[in-house]
Structures are given as structure tokens and as C-alpha cells.
């Protein structure tokens, strides 16, 4: 996962803690939901790291 984020420092770091706080109540053994959120996060990272994206609102 770290390899995916290298070179993508342009992405707004303020949104990350918000997403983690929203999902604190998630059961740590709920692998289906965790995998879904990881896939969703990777897609968002790809979209937000596009050079054509200039403003990302929360």
C-alpha cells in the first residue's frame, strides 16, 4: 500500500483522518467491508492524483 502512495503527495491529506474517524466502529474482523474500503480508497487516490484535478472538496 505504501508503494501506491509514493509520489502522490499532491493528494489532500486532510481527508484521510476524516475517513478513518468515520469508520472507527467497524469490526476489525469484517474483512469484506475492509477490502471494499481499501478498493474505494485506491480508486479515489487514483482520481485525486490526476494532474487535471485542481480542487478536492471534503
C-alpha positions, -999 to 999 in steps of 0.1 A, spaced: 0 0 0 29 24 7 42 18 -28 9 30 -42 11 63 -23 46 72 -32 48 102 -55 12 111 -47 19 137 -21 -4 161 -40 -35 144 -27 -53 163 1 -41 148 34 -69 164 54 -95 139 41 -76 108 54 -82 113 91 -118 121 85 -123 88 67 -106 69 95 -127 85 122 -159 77 102 -151 40 103 -138 36 138 -168 15 148 -161 -11 121 -154 -46 134 -118 -55 127 -128 -89 115 -152 -76 89 -129 -83 60 -155 -77 33 -161 -42 44 -124 -35 50 -115 -48 15 -143 -27 0 -130 5 17 -94 -3 6 -106 -6 -31 -126 26 -28 -96 44 -13 -73 32 -41 -98 44 -67 -101 78 -50 -64 81 -48 -60 75 -85 -87 100 -93 -74 127 -70 -38 123 -80 -46 130 -117 -28 162 -127 -61 176 -141 -77 177 -107 -72 211 -91 -96 212 -62 -109 184 -40 -137 194 -16 -145 174 15 
